[in-house]
């Protein structure tokens, strides 16, 4: 029971990272596509305001998930870290380069410096979720066996399921960011930007839907057990929820219901994520279920106790941080 609770908490942390960190990465994609220095200035200013105060905070969720995996499911952590160290290293380098470039661009005065750091920030925002997505795809397709580096170091994450999952991660990040930024622009009275991000959200939402459908076809051929669970097993209700929320999001965007669409867009993404988790449960790795891969009961109960205390301190602070920096933005003249 303690192992299942810890796994659920870990999945909640992963959901938070996808929703907040994913939108963070997606904002970098739109920064890349904002246009030239002058034409793209209003959009980049809005993006900078939206992610500037919290971009480091968003990665707390990733650290949270990794620490829980290391503590509660050490065998899984060892297998993932050793077999998938190439995409994990590339993702880590992307996070570092992205953060450094974002900070340096803000203090650069030369145009060439701003362009260099801006390009680094944008490229890292595109590459990092892709490599993180390939990690998820490797796990979903059962290509990470128990043991140290027992899986193939290349084909474990360079395969049809992993590649479509990486592309879906990028598309999802861009979609969430466009939805969030549409509301931010409307709230600050930047109606031209709101219309622009609304159009991007609609286009990206359709593209993500197409990628999701393609992903199911690829799962049918490349990871059939998970495909079966998603389409006729335990994951089906959540898959239906994801599809329904995705369609509702497109309708709400069309109707310009920018606040409510944040909820449905998040439901569409979380439904897909939890559908995968429920479809794969109780197996974390091939031939390893939750109970087999978990730490001792003493470690699990102590970890859960520490999490309860930490949540009481951290969650109100995070809520206050996000709320404070969403209140006011003065667009550039």
NUTIMI-384232 format. One record per residue (C-alpha): residue number from 1; residue in three letters; y negated, z, x negated. Coordinates in steps of 0.001 Angstrom, whole numbers. Each point is the difference from the previous one (the first is absolute). Layout:
N
SITE   pos   code        c2        c3        c1
SITE   NUM    ALA         Y         Z         X
...
This chain:
333
SITE   pos   code        c2        c3        c1
SITE     1    UNK         0         0         0
SITE     2    UNK     -2463       898     -2782
SITE     3    UNK       694     -3327     -1710
SITE     4    UNK      -708     -1924      3216
SITE     5    UNK     -3255      1899       536
SITE     6    UNK     -1121      -684     -3564
SITE     7    UNK       886     -3685       398
SITE     8    UNK     -2076      -156      3209
SITE     9    UNK     -2955      1633     -1774
SITE    10    UNK       366     -2487     -2849
SITE    11    UNK       -54     -2856      2517
SITE    12    UNK     -3142      1438      1578
SITE    13    UNK     -1606       -37     -3437
SITE    14    UNK      1123     -3602      -491
SITE    15    UNK     -1510      -894      3380
SITE    16    UNK     -3310      1565     -1028
SITE    17    UNK        41     -1966     -3255
SITE    18    UNK       683     -3257      1821
SITE    19    UNK     -2802       619      2514
SITE    20    UNK     -2650      1345     -2392
SITE    21    UNK      1015     -1319     -3401
SITE    22    UNK      1064     -3302      1558
SITE    23    UNK     -3387      -505      1613
SITE    24    UNK     -1542       951     -3337
SITE    25    UNK      1885     -2826     -1716
SITE    26    UNK      -801     -2368      2844
SITE    27    UNK     -3704       687      -398
SITE    28    UNK       348     -1229     -3576
SITE    29    UNK      1531     -3237      1288
SITE    30    UNK     -3005      -540      2278
SITE    31    UNK     -2280       854     -2925
SITE    32    UNK      1608     -2935     -1819
SITE    33    UNK      -630     -2305      2971
SITE    34    UNK     -3501      1266       823
SITE    35    UNK     -1767     -2933     -1659
SITE    36    UNK     -2534      -368     -2796
SITE    37    UNK     -2218      2728     -1384
SITE    38    UNK     -2712      -367      2660
SITE    39    UNK      1993     -1226      2984
SITE    40    UNK      2657      2639      -519
SITE    41    UNK     -2368      2903      -649
SITE    42    UNK       -76      1418      3589
SITE    43    UNK      3784       -86       321
SITE    44    UNK       556      1565     -3405
SITE    45    UNK     -2562      2694       783
SITE    46    UNK      1869       896      3176
SITE    47    UNK      3333        11     -1854
SITE    48    UNK     -1423      2168     -2749
SITE    49    UNK     -1298      2509      2519
SITE    50    UNK      3281        92      1924
SITE    51    UNK      2317       544     -2980
SITE    52    UNK     -2330      1346     -2675
SITE    53    UNK       222      3726       740
SITE    54    UNK      3734        21       819
SITE    55    UNK      1746     -2664     -2081
SITE    56    UNK      1397      2603     -2404
SITE    57    UNK       963      2325      2854
SITE    58    UNK      2131     -2704      1593
SITE    59    UNK      2365        -1     -2989
SITE    60    UNK       697      3692       527
SITE    61    UNK      2456     -1135      2677
SITE    62    UNK      1931     -2115     -2507
SITE    63    UNK       197      2902     -2436
SITE    64    UNK      1083      2228      2882
SITE    65    UNK      2887     -2325       898
SITE    66    UNK      1136      -367     -3620
SITE    67    UNK       -53      3750      -611
SITE    68    UNK      1994       678      3173
SITE    69    UNK      2552     -2620      -987
SITE    70    UNK       269      1446     -3510
SITE    71    UNK       355      3559      1322
SITE    72    UNK      2079      -509      3124
SITE    73    UNK      2051     -3076      -903
SITE    74    UNK       171      -144     -3818
SITE    75    UNK      2916     -2443       -81
SITE    76    UNK     -1981     -2473      2087
SITE    77    UNK     -3081       468     -2164
SITE    78    UNK      2003      -623     -3179
SITE    79    UNK      1621     -3141      1389
SITE    80    UNK     -3269     -1446      1337
SITE    81    UNK     -2054       826     -3091
SITE    82    UNK      2569     -1457     -2414
SITE    83    UNK      1106     -3112      1886
SITE    84    UNK     -3467      -915      1302
SITE    85    UNK     -2103      1065     -2967
SITE    86    UNK     -1437     -3524      -433
SITE    87    UNK     -1707      -298      3424
SITE    88    UNK      -861      3710       -51
SITE    89    UNK     -1686      -385     -3397
SITE    90    UNK     -1884     -3091      1159
SITE    91    UNK     -1147      1858      3120
SITE    92    UNK     -1139      2982     -2082
SITE    93    UNK     -1950     -2296     -2344
SITE    94    UNK     -1550     -1654      3037
SITE    95    UNK     -1131      3335      1417
SITE    96    UNK     -1543       995     -3343
SITE    97    UNK     -1719     -3355      -556
SITE    98    UNK     -1261       -38      3570
SITE    99    UNK     -1524      3454      -201
SITE   100    UNK     -1620      -621     -3375
SITE   101    UNK     -1425     -3346      1069
SITE   102    UNK     -1377      1443      3256
SITE   103    UNK     -1762      2779     -1892
SITE   104    UNK     -1372     -2248     -2767
SITE   105    UNK     -1280     -2636      2426
SITE   106    UNK     -2182      2560      1745
SITE   107    UNK     -1826       900     -3220
SITE   108    UNK      -142     -3486     -1563
SITE   109    UNK     -3390     -1680      -125
SITE   110    UNK       957     -3408     -1390
SITE   111    UNK      1227     -2599      2480
SITE   112    UNK      2875     -1113     -2241
SITE   113    UNK      1199      3581      -266
SITE   114    UNK      -107       449      3758
SITE   115    UNK      1979     -3204       443
SITE   116    UNK      2583       991     -2617
SITE   117    UNK       572      3450      1411
SITE   118    UNK      -139     -1331      3552
SITE   119    UNK      2689     -2568      -759
SITE   120    UNK      2169      2674     -1620
SITE   121    UNK      -454      2282      2983
SITE   122    UNK       842     -2757      2468
SITE   123    UNK      3038     -1349     -1905
SITE   124    UNK      1424      3494      -424
SITE   125    UNK      -534       628      3716
SITE   126    UNK      2151     -3055       689
SITE   127    UNK      2718       572     -2597
SITE   128    UNK       569      3748       425
SITE   129    UNK      1147         3      3653
SITE   130    UNK      2170     -3024      -749
SITE   131    UNK      1936      1827     -2720
SITE   132    UNK       250      3140      2128
SITE   133    UNK      1340     -2179      2792
SITE   134    UNK      2687     -1451     -2268
SITE   135    UNK      1150      3573      -711
SITE   136    UNK       396       588      3737
SITE   137    UNK      1826     -3306       344
SITE   138    UNK      2404       898     -2794
SITE   139    UNK       881      3254      1782
SITE   140    UNK       259     -1672      3405
SITE   141    UNK      2418     -2624     -1304
SITE   142    UNK      2233      2577     -1724
SITE   143    UNK      -578     -1249     -3516
SITE   144    UNK      -672      3420     -1541
SITE   145    UNK      3373      1681      -598
SITE   146    UNK       369      3651     -1059
SITE   147    UNK      -222       720     -3705
SITE   148    UNK     -2407      -678     -2848
SITE   149    UNK      -941     -3704      -110
SITE   150    UNK      3226      -991      1725
SITE   151    UNK     -1771     -2741      1941
SITE   152    UNK     -1148     -3305     -1467
SITE   153    UNK     -3441       484     -1530
SITE   154    UNK     -1257     -3398      1218
SITE   155    UNK      1937     -1207      3028
SITE   156    UNK      -223      3422      1641
SITE   157    UNK     -3648      -722       819
SITE   158    UNK      -142     -3789      -383
SITE   159    UNK      2007     -1062      3026
SITE   160    UNK      -803     -1366      3481
SITE   161    UNK      -263      3380      1746
SITE   162    UNK     -2142      1566     -2711
SITE   163    UNK     -2325     -3005      -248
SITE   164    UNK      -602      -243      3758
SITE   165    UNK      -562      3766       100
SITE   166    UNK     -2546      -307     -2807
SITE   167    UNK     -1819     -2751      1867
SITE   168    UNK       134      2056      3195
SITE   169    UNK     -1474      2991     -1842
SITE   170    UNK     -2979     -2099     -1133
SITE   171    UNK      -476     -1482      3471
SITE   172    UNK       238      3384      1690
SITE   173    UNK     -2527      1499     -2402
SITE   174    UNK     -2461     -2821       628
SITE   175    UNK       504       277      3766
SITE   176    UNK      -588      3750       128
SITE   177    UNK     -3090      -321     -2176
SITE   178    UNK     -1483     -2744      2196
SITE   179    UNK       607      2101      3132
SITE   180    UNK     -1576      3107     -1518
SITE   181    UNK     -2953     -1895     -1468
SITE   182    UNK      -697     -1701      3333
SITE   183    UNK      -619      3393      1584
SITE   184    UNK     -2018      1201     -3005
SITE   185    UNK     -2275     -3039       225
SITE   186    UNK      -476       418      3753
SITE   187    UNK      -844      3689      -359
SITE   188    UNK     -2726      -732     -2527
SITE   189    UNK     -1516     -2840      2018
SITE   190    UNK      1103     -2795     -2357
SITE   191    UNK      1147     -2293      2783
SITE   192    UNK       370     -3130     -2134
SITE   193    UNK      2377      1889     -2281
SITE   194    UNK      1867      1375      3005
SITE   195    UNK       559     -3535      1301
SITE   196    UNK      1101     -1157     -3431
SITE   197    UNK      2548      2788      -472
SITE   198    UNK      1181      -436      3601
SITE   199    UNK       843     -3634      -741
SITE   200    UNK      1778      1008     -3194
SITE   201    UNK      1944      2705      1819
SITE   202    UNK      1134     -2470      2674
SITE   203    UNK      1128     -2589     -2543
SITE   204    UNK      1682      2568     -2219
SITE   205    UNK      1692      1666      2979
SITE   206    UNK      1593     -3292      1022
SITE   207    UNK      1040      -642     -3607
SITE   208    UNK      1609      3450      -257
SITE   209    UNK      1877      -668      3240
SITE   210    UNK      1363     -3250     -1434
SITE   211    UNK       972      1782     -3235
SITE   212    UNK      1760      2713      1999
SITE   213    UNK      2011     -2582      1924
SITE   214    UNK       884     -1749     -3268
SITE   215    UNK       979      3380     -1431
SITE   216    UNK      2502       549      2815
SITE   217    UNK      1587     -3385      -709
SITE   218    UNK       235       860     -3681
SITE   219    UNK      1509      3400       804
SITE   220    UNK      2619     -1754      2133
SITE   221    UNK      1084     -2021     -3024
SITE   222    UNK      -676      2433     -2833
SITE   223    UNK       288      3540      1436
SITE   224    UNK      2044      -367      3175
SITE   225    UNK       817      3708       564
SITE   226    UNK     -3701       864       208
SITE   227    UNK      -643     -3061      2178
SITE   228    UNK      2668      1219      2424
SITE   229    UNK     -1518      3483       200
SITE   230    UNK     -3470     -1416       612
SITE   231    UNK       998     -2496      2680
SITE   232    UNK      2777      1806      1868
SITE   233    UNK       267      3497     -1423
SITE   234    UNK     -2124      3102      -481
SITE   235    UNK     -2970     -1867     -1416
SITE   236    UNK      -380     -2301      3012
SITE   237    UNK     -2328      2254      2100
SITE   238    UNK     -2392       356     -2925
SITE   239    UNK       145     -3715      -718
SITE   240    UNK      -898      -662      3645
SITE   241    UNK     -2845      2532      -271
SITE   242    UNK     -1279     -1765     -3121
SITE   243    UNK        57     -3414      1673
SITE   244    UNK     -1666      1285      3174
SITE   245    UNK     -2698      1837     -1972
SITE   246    UNK      -586     -3084     -2134
SITE   247    UNK      -520     -2221      3029
SITE   248    UNK     -2224      2640      1614
SITE   249    UNK     -2075       126     -3191
SITE   250    UNK      -688     -3717       123
SITE   251    UNK     -1034       277      3660
SITE   252    UNK     -2278      2958      -730
SITE   253    UNK     -1582     -1841     -2908
SITE   254    UNK      -651     -2946      2284
SITE   255    UNK     -1619      2380      2494
SITE   256    UNK     -1977      1641     -2820
SITE   257    UNK      1477      3445       665
SITE   258    UNK      -458       900     -3659
SITE   259    UNK       653      3726       275
SITE   260    UNK      3209      -161      2027
SITE   261    UNK      1416     -2804     -2120
SITE   262    UNK        88      2371     -2961
SITE   263    UNK      2628      2018      1880
SITE   264    UNK      2152     -2951      1058
SITE   265    UNK      -180     -1621     -3437
SITE   266    UNK      1164      3240     -1600
SITE   267    UNK      2824       260      2569
SITE   268    UNK      1129     -3537      -790
SITE   269    UNK       275       784     -3705
SITE   270    UNK      1511      3472       380
SITE   271    UNK      2508     -1260      2575
SITE   272    UNK      1321     -2555     -2480
SITE   273    UNK       117      2564     -2813
SITE   274    UNK      1845      2618      2042
SITE   275    UNK      2279     -2652      1483
SITE   276    UNK      1127      -817     -3537
SITE   277    UNK       469      3676      -809
SITE   278    UNK      1966       735      3169
SITE   279    UNK      2067     -3153      -435
SITE   280    UNK      1008       980     -3516
SITE   281    UNK       551      3703       778
SITE   282    UNK      2034      1944     -1084
SITE   283    UNK       540     -2181     -3089
SITE   284    UNK     -2624       263     -2742
SITE   285    UNK      1991     -2026     -2536
SITE   286    UNK      3264     -1906       323
SITE   287    UNK      2801      2587       353
SITE   288    UNK     -2515      2874        23
SITE   289    UNK     -1177      1596      3215
SITE   290    UNK     -2678      2660       434
SITE   291    UNK      2283      3007      -465
SITE   292    UNK      1717     -1456     -3061
SITE   293    UNK     -3257      -883     -1757
SITE   294    UNK     -1953      3161       880
SITE   295    UNK      -754      2933     -2274
SITE   296    UNK      1437      3450       614
SITE   297    UNK      -975      1827      3163
SITE   298    UNK     -2030      2522     -2010
SITE   299    UNK     -2140     -2776     -1490
SITE   300    UNK      -451     -1688      3377
SITE   301    UNK     -1059      3148      1884
SITE   302    UNK     -2378      1062     -2781
SITE   303    UNK     -1568     -3455       -27
SITE   304    UNK      -456        43      3768
SITE   305    UNK     -1663      3399      -186
SITE   306    UNK     -2386     -1194     -2695
SITE   307    UNK      -763     -3095      2082
SITE   308    UNK      -946      2140      3022
SITE   309    UNK     -2485      2008     -2056
SITE   310    UNK     -1378     -3101     -1714
SITE   311    UNK      -430     -1869      3279
SITE   312    UNK     -2015      2859      1492
SITE   313    UNK     -2419      -283     -2919
SITE   314    UNK       -32     -3741      -649
SITE   315    UNK        77     -1733      3374
SITE   316    UNK     -3258      1516      1379
SITE   317    UNK     -1717      -873     -3279
SITE   318    UNK      1187     -3603       149
SITE   319    UNK     -1093      -299      3612
SITE   320    UNK     -3458      1317      -885
SITE   321    UNK      -253     -2399     -2949
SITE   322    UNK       899     -3065      2034
SITE   323    UNK     -2256      1012      2906
SITE   324    UNK     -3002       819     -2193
SITE   325    UNK      -137     -3338     -1775
SITE   326    UNK       569     -2016      3163
SITE   327    UNK     -3096      1329      1703
SITE   328    UNK     -2815     -1982     -1478
SITE   329    UNK      -484     -3205     -1975
SITE   330    UNK     -3276     -1697      -743
SITE   331    UNK       622     -3724      -562
SITE   332    UNK     -1685     -1760     -2860
SITE   333    UNK     -3192     -1798      1024
